[in-house]
Amino acid sequence: MWIGSLLVISSLMALVPDQVGAAREATVLAGRRLFNVSANAGAIVAILFGIFAMIENPSVMRHAWMHVKLALVVVMLFFHALLYRRIAALADDPGRATRGQFSMIHGVVSLLLLAILVLVIVRPF
């Protein structure tokens, strides 16, 4: 839910520079609401379940891949906050949005998701 929301919201916000007037405001409002409901709630749930899983099986922390995965989750949290700040800036000045900013966030979030999945499935080290 968390990562999917970040991907959908970044794609939605990439459309804002091409819109004008009420459509632009409606898209920014929809992105903000979606972020507050889906992305934030999804992040909280994912992090809490991750903490509970580590408490349940603390031996997993002995593996290097888990440390790399946790570092990637911290980077994901950074991009979560960056997307929040970009949406807040859009509310103040919609003209500051660029498609490239949101496309970059979308691409990085996608790569982080792929890297985390590979680490969890392959457990390379």
MIDOSE-1310 file (N, C-alpha, C; in nm, 2 decimals, decimal comma, always signed):
residues 125
mwig	+0,08/-0,12/+0,00/+0,00/+0,00/+0,00/+0,09/+0,13/+0,00; +0,20/+0,12/+0,08/+0,28/+0,24/+0,09/+0,35/+0,28/-0,04; +0,42/+0,18/-0,10/+0,50/+0,21/-0,22/+0,41/+0,23/-0,34; +0,30/+0,15/-0,34/+0,21/+0,17/-0,45/+0,15/+0,31/-0,45
sllv	+0,12/+0,36/-0,33/+0,06/+0,50/-0,32/+0,17/+0,60/-0,36; +0,29/+0,58/-0,33/+0,40/+0,68/-0,37/+0,41/+0,68/-0,52; +0,40/+0,56/-0,58/+0,41/+0,55/-0,73/+0,29/+0,62/-0,80; +0,17/+0,59/-0,75/+0,05/+0,65/-0,81/+0,05/+0,80/-0,79
issl	+0,09/+0,85/-0,67/+0,08/+0,99/-0,64/+0,19/+1,06/-0,73; +0,31/+1,01/-0,74/+0,41/+1,07/-0,82/+0,37/+1,08/-0,96; +0,31/+0,98/-1,01/+0,25/+0,98/-1,15/+0,14/+1,08/-1,17; +0,06/+1,09/-1,07/-0,05/+1,19/-1,07/+0,00/+1,33/-1,07
malv	+0,10/+1,36/-0,98/+0,15/+1,49/-0,97/+0,23/+1,53/-1,09; +0,29/+1,43/-1,17/+0,36/+1,47/-1,29/+0,27/+1,53/-1,40; +0,13/+1,51/-1,38/+0,04/+1,56/-1,47/+0,01/+1,71/-1,45; +0,04/+1,76/-1,33/+0,00/+1,89/-1,28/+0,06/+2,00/-1,37
pdqv	+0,18/+2,00/-1,42/+0,24/+2,11/-1,50/+0,16/+2,13/-1,63; +0,09/+2,03/-1,68/+0,02/+2,04/-1,81/-0,13/+2,08/-1,79; -0,17/+2,10/-1,66/-0,30/+2,14/-1,63/-0,31/+2,28/-1,59; -0,43/+2,34/-1,61/-0,46/+2,48/-1,57/-0,58/+2,49/-1,49
gaar	-0,59/+2,60/-1,41/-0,71/+2,63/-1,34/-0,76/+2,53/-1,24; -0,89/+2,51/-1,25/-0,96/+2,42/-1,16/-0,91/+2,27/-1,17; -0,87/+2,23/-1,29/-0,82/+2,09/-1,30/-0,69/+2,08/-1,23; -0,61/+2,18/-1,23/-0,48/+2,17/-1,16/-0,50/+2,17/-1,01
eatv	-0,59/+2,25/-0,96/-0,62/+2,26/-0,82/-0,68/+2,13/-0,77; -0,77/+2,07/-0,85/-0,83/+1,94/-0,81/-0,73/+1,83/-0,81; -0,64/+1,83/-0,90/-0,53/+1,72/-0,91/-0,44/+1,73/-0,79; -0,40/+1,86/-0,75/-0,32/+1,88/-0,63/-0,39/+1,83/-0,51
lagr	-0,52/+1,87/-0,50/-0,60/+1,83/-0,38/-0,61/+1,68/-0,37; -0,64/+1,62/-0,48/-0,65/+1,47/-0,48/-0,52/+1,41/-0,44; -0,41/+1,46/-0,49/-0,27/+1,41/-0,46/-0,25/+1,42/-0,31; -0,28/+1,54/-0,26/-0,26/+1,56/-0,11/-0,34/+1,47/-0,03
rlfn	-0,47/+1,45/-0,06/-0,56/+1,36/+0,01/-0,51/+1,22/+0,01; -0,47/+1,17/-0,11/-0,42/+1,04/-0,13/-0,30/+1,02/-0,05; -0,21/+1,12/-0,05/-0,09/+1,10/+0,03/-0,12/+1,09/+0,17; -0,20/+1,18/+0,22/-0,23/+1,18/+0,37/-0,30/+1,05/+0,41
vsan	-0,39/+0,99/+0,33/-0,46/+0,87/+0,36/-0,38/+0,74/+0,33; -0,34/+0,73/+0,21/-0,28/+0,60/+0,16/-0,13/+0,59/+0,19; -0,06/+0,69/+0,15/+0,09/+0,68/+0,17/+0,13/+0,68/+0,31; +0,08/+0,78/+0,39/+0,12/+0,79/+0,53/+0,07/+0,66/+0,61
agai	-0,05/+0,62/+0,59/-0,11/+0,50/+0,66/-0,03/+0,38/+0,62; +0,00/+0,37/+0,49/+0,08/+0,25/+0,44/+0,22/+0,25/+0,50; +0,28/+0,36/+0,51/+0,42/+0,37/+0,57/+0,41/+0,33/+0,71; +0,32/+0,38/+0,79/+0,31/+0,34/+0,93/+0,28/+0,19/+0,95
vail	+0,19/+0,14/+0,87/+0,16/-0,01/+0,88/+0,29/-0,09/+0,84; +0,35/-0,05/+0,73/+0,47/-0,13/+0,69/+0,58/-0,12/+0,79; +0,61/-0,01/+0,84/+0,72/+0,01/+0,94/+0,68/-0,07/+1,07; +0,56/-0,06/+1,12/+0,52/-0,13/+1,24/+0,53/-0,28/+1,22
fgif	+0,48/-0,33/+1,11/+0,49/-0,48/+1,08/+0,64/-0,52/+1,07; +0,72/-0,43/+1,01/+0,86/-0,46/+1,00/+0,93/-0,47/+1,14; +0,89/-0,38/+1,22/+0,95/-0,38/+1,36/+0,90/-0,51/+1,43; +0,77/-0,54/+1,42/+0,72/-0,66/+1,49/+0,79/-0,79/+1,43
amie	+0,82/-0,79/+1,30/+0,88/-0,91/+1,24/+1,03/-0,92/+1,30; +1,09/-0,81/+1,31/+1,23/-0,81/+1,37/+1,23/-0,85/+1,52; +1,13/-0,81/+1,59/+1,12/-0,85/+1,73/+1,09/-1,00/+1,74; +1,00/-1,05/+1,65/+0,97/-1,19/+1,65/+1,09/-1,28/+1,61
npsv	+1,17/-1,23/+1,52/+1,28/-1,31/+1,47/+1,41/-1,22/+1,47; +1,47/-1,20/+1,58/+1,58/-1,10/+1,59/+1,71/-1,16/+1,52; +1,71/-1,29/+1,50/+1,83/-1,34/+1,43/+1,85/-1,29/+1,29; +1,75/-1,24/+1,23/+1,76/-1,19/+1,09/+1,85/-1,07/+1,09
mrha	+1,87/-1,00/+1,20/+1,96/-0,88/+1,20/+2,10/-0,92/+1,19; +2,14/-1,05/+1,19/+2,27/-1,10/+1,18/+2,32/-1,10/+1,03; +2,22/-1,08/+0,94/+2,25/-1,09/+0,80/+2,27/-0,95/+0,74; +2,38/-0,94/+0,66/+2,41/-0,81/+0,60/+2,30/-0,76/+0,50
wmhv	+2,23/-0,85/+0,43/+2,13/-0,81/+0,34/+2,02/-0,73/+0,41; +1,99/-0,77/+0,54/+1,89/-0,70/+0,62/+1,93/-0,56/+0,65; +2,06/-0,54/+0,68/+2,11/-0,41/+0,70/+2,10/-0,32/+0,58; +2,13/-0,38/+0,46/+2,12/-0,30/+0,34/+1,97/-0,27/+0,31
klal	+1,88/-0,37/+0,34/+1,74/-0,35/+0,31/+1,69/-0,23/+0,40; +1,73/-0,23/+0,53/+1,68/-0,13/+0,62/+1,74/+0,01/+0,58; +1,86/+0,01/+0,53/+1,91/+0,14/+0,47/+1,83/+0,19/+0,35; +1,79/+0,09/+0,27/+1,70/+0,13/+0,15/+1,57/+0,18/+0,20
vvvm	+1,52/+0,12/+0,31/+1,39/+0,17/+0,36/+1,40/+0,31/+0,41; +1,52/+0,34/+0,47/+1,54/+0,48/+0,52/+1,55/+0,58/+0,40; +1,61/+0,53/+0,29/+1,61/+0,61/+0,17/+1,47/+0,63/+0,12; +1,39/+0,53/+0,12/+1,25/+0,53/+0,08/+1,18/+0,64/+0,16
lffh	+1,20/+0,64/+0,29/+1,14/+0,74/+0,38/+1,18/+0,88/+0,34; +1,30/+0,90/+0,30/+1,35/+1,03/+0,25/+1,27/+1,07/+0,13; +1,25/+0,98/+0,04/+1,17/+1,02/-0,08/+1,02/+1,03/-0,05; +0,97/+0,96/+0,05/+0,84/+0,98/+0,10/+0,82/+1,13/+0,14
ally	+0,92/+1,17/+0,23/+0,92/+1,31/+0,28/+0,94/+1,41/+0,16; +1,02/+1,38/+0,07/+1,04/+1,47/-0,05/+0,92/+1,49/-0,13; +0,85/+1,38/-0,15/+0,72/+1,39/-0,23/+0,62/+1,47/-0,15; +0,61/+1,45/-0,02/+0,52/+1,54/+0,06/+0,56/+1,68/+0,05
rria	+0,69/+1,72/+0,06/+0,73/+1,86/+0,04/+0,69/+1,91/-0,09; +0,71/+1,83/-0,20/+0,68/+1,88/-0,34/+0,53/+1,90/-0,35; +0,45/+1,82/-0,29/+0,30/+1,84/-0,30/+0,26/+1,96/-0,22; +0,32/+1,99/-0,10/+0,29/+2,11/-0,02/+0,34/+2,23/-0,10
alad	+0,45/+2,23/-0,17/+0,49/+2,34/-0,25/+0,40/+2,37/-0,37; +0,34/+2,26/-0,42/+0,24/+2,28/-0,53/+0,12/+2,35/-0,48; +0,08/+2,32/-0,36/-0,04/+2,39/-0,31/-0,02/+2,54/-0,30; +0,11/+2,58/-0,26/+0,14/+2,72/-0,25/+0,16/+2,79/-0,39
dpgr	+0,23/+2,72/-0,47/+0,27/+2,78/-0,61/+0,27/+2,66/-0,71; +0,15/+2,64/-0,77/+0,14/+2,53/-0,87/+0,23/+2,54/-0,99; +0,28/+2,66/-1,02/+0,36/+2,69/-1,13/+0,51/+2,63/-1,11; +0,54/+2,60/-0,99/+0,68/+2,55/-0,96/+0,70/+2,40/-0,99
atrg	+0,59/+2,34/-1,03/+0,60/+2,19/-1,05/+0,66/+2,16/-1,19; +0,74/+2,06/-1,19/+0,79/+2,01/-1,32/+0,77/+1,86/-1,33; +0,74/+1,82/-1,45/+0,72/+1,68/-1,47/+0,84/+1,60/-1,43; +0,96/+1,65/-1,46/+1,08/+1,58/-1,43/+1,10/+1,55/-1,28
qfsm	+1,06/+1,64/-1,19/+1,08/+1,62/-1,05/+1,00/+1,50/-1,01; +0,88/+1,49/-1,05/+0,79/+1,38/-1,01/+0,83/+1,25/-1,08; +0,87/+1,26/-1,20/+0,92/+1,14/-1,27/+1,04/+1,09/-1,21; +1,13/+1,17/-1,16/+1,25/+1,13/-1,09/+1,21/+1,06/-0,96
ihgv	+1,12/+1,11/-0,88/+1,08/+1,05/-0,76/+1,02/+0,91/-0,79; +0,93/+0,91/-0,90/+0,87/+0,78/-0,94/+0,98/+0,68/-0,98; +1,08/+0,72/-1,05/+1,18/+0,62/-1,09/+1,26/+0,57/-0,98; +1,30/+0,66/-0,88/+1,38/+0,62/-0,77/+1,30/+0,53/-0,68
vsll	+1,18/+0,56/-0,65/+1,09/+0,47/-0,57/+1,08/+0,34/-0,63; +1,07/+0,33/-0,77/+1,06/+0,20/-0,84/+1,19/+0,12/-0,82; +1,30/+0,19/-0,84/+1,43/+0,12/-0,82/+1,45/+0,07/-0,68; +1,41/+0,15/-0,58/+1,42/+0,11/-0,44/+1,34/-0,01/-0,41
llai	+1,21/-0,01/-0,46/+1,13/-0,12/-0,44/+1,19/-0,25/-0,51; +1,24/-0,24/-0,63/+1,30/-0,35/-0,69/+1,42/-0,40/-0,61; +1,50/-0,31/-0,57/+1,62/-0,35/-0,49/+1,58/-0,42/-0,36; +1,48/-0,37/-0,29/+1,44/-0,43/-0,17/+1,38/-0,57/-0,19
lvlv	+1,30/-0,58/-0,30/+1,25/-0,72/-0,33/+1,36/-0,82/-0,36; +1,46/-0,77/-0,44/+1,57/-0,86/-0,47/+1,64/-0,91/-0,35; +1,67/-0,81/-0,26/+1,74/-0,84/-0,13/+1,66/-0,95/-0,05; +1,53/-0,93/-0,04/+1,45/-1,02/+0,04/+1,43/-1,15/-0,02
ivrp	+1,42/-1,16/-0,15/+1,40/-1,29/-0,22/+1,54/-1,37/-0,23; +1,64/-1,30/-0,28/+1,77/-1,36/-0,31/+1,85/-1,38/-0,18; +1,85/-1,28/-0,09/+1,93/-1,28/+0,03/+2,08/-1,31/-0,01; +2,14/-1,22/-0,09/+2,27/-1,25/-0,14/+2,39/-1,26/-0,05
f	+2,37/-1,20/+0,07/+2,49/-1,20/+0,16/+2,44/-1,19/+0,30
